[in-house]
């Protein structure tokens, strides 16, 4: 496992969130994916996109529930 890409994902999360207000879990469905849960029940996935070299975010679809 390349820690460089996982580090980029974790740094993005730290730059965009108050770490004391969220829970971060591994989400191995996506490359170096992390699932973020907030205290209000919100969630999203963050991962490294090898095609663009960028960190991308996914939000669950409201229609999926």
N, C-alpha and C positions, 0 to 999 in steps of 0.2 A: 504494500500500500504506500502510495506516495504522500507523505505528510505535507508536502508543499501545497497541494491542492486543498487538502482538508484545512490547512492553516488559513488559506485565502477565504474559504467559506466561513470559518469561525471568526476571522477578523472582520468580515462584512457584517456578520451578526452583531458583534461587539460594537461596531461603528454605528449601527442603526437602532439598537435596542438597549434598554436598561436591563442589564443581565439579572438584576435582583427581582425583576417583574415577569420573567419568562422561564420556561423549562425548555431545554434543548435536548432532543433525543436523536440518536442515529436513525437515518431513514435510507437504508441501503438500496432502495428501489431506484434511486437516482444517483449519479456519480458524486461521491462525497456528500451525499444528501444529509440534511438535518431537518428534523421536524421541530417547529417552534410552536409552543403552546403558551397562551397568556392566561392571566388569572380570570379573565372574563369568558373563557371557553373558546376564544379565537385560535385558529391554527393556520399555519402555512408551511410550505416546504422551501428550502433554499438549497441550491446545488451548484456544482461547477459545470459549465457548458464547454465541453472540449472543442466544439465547432467554432465558437466565438471567443473563447478564452475569458469569458465573463461569468460573474455570479448571477444566477437567475432565480426568480421566485415564482412559486405556484401557490394559488389559493384554491381551496376546495370549492367546487361549484355548489351554489345554493340549491340547484335542482337535484343534486345527488342525495339529498336528505329527505 
